[in-house]
């Protein structure tokens, strides 16, 4: 008799054929999301040998109806397995013995069971080694299942403790992420702060050194910001800073890095951007800033025609972060000297 995989009975089985049955059995158990327990393993091993068509028909029906569970599997084993041929029985016994040894060892380790429990598990292994009848094997499997069920019940409190610990770790992780976010974020504008900028610069310089990915920098300074603070107050000045920050974020890519450098100065890092393209970005942001309108603190008036001066630089081979910032700052200062509201490229 053969099954759908053309696997003959075990009367003349070679190690290769037995290994193929073993592979098919494990694959099907995985497909059906069933545990590799002695009970399920023995049934599917018998299924793929095709020694009794009644097992195959019953299992196919249960699988199709998604009703193959422990109770149904035990019923099939007790009903049909005790009539197995001696060669099949011996093969099943040996295979189940190997599986049982591994499974019980894992169960003992995971459950943290006592020595008396381990002794009982070892008794089941010994019983299986001495079993010669299908009925004995079935009874041993039944005892193992009952004991494992008991172990799982006893370990519920342990499982609850593990879940509590896991939840606490998750909560701690969230707190750490939040704390790190605060440490790297400017409290007023929500942009990256100076500390975060230093880390990003180190990353981009290293990326260029090892991968050749160049980047550019923009330094932005709000024009006449001191006058705004002196005239309208620091709360209005804060509103201006937030409005500028929002515009910088809106006019850059997700891959760009926008940070508050200090006071009314901002730095934008543009990965994989040439000097010419960086200058275009600066000009686009500069004209957008001109359109910002901010209401003053005490009146209904609004501040219009805000402007900013830009320094633009591309990172050079071997240049440090401080050297790049210094060149960009000097370019921005030249923009200030040239009349403000303009972009200048670093020398």
ABEGO torsion letter per residue (X at the ends): XBBAAGBBBAAABBAAAAAAAAAAAAAAAAAAGBBBBAAAAAAAAAAAAGABAAAAAAAAAAAAAGABBAAAAAAAAAAAAAABBAAAAAAAAAAAAAAAAAAAAAAAAAAGBBAAAAAAAAAAAAAAAABABAAAAAAAAAAAAAAAAAAAAAAAAAAAAAAAAAAAAAAAAAAAAAAAAAAABBAAAGBBBAAAAAAAAAAAAAAAAAAGBBBBBBBBBBBGAAAAAAAAEAAAAAAAAAAAAAAAAAABBAABBBBBAEEABBBBBBBGBBAAAAAAAAAAAAAAAAABBBBBAABABBBBGBBBBBBBBBBBBGBBAAAAAAAAAAAAAAAAAAGEGBBBBBX
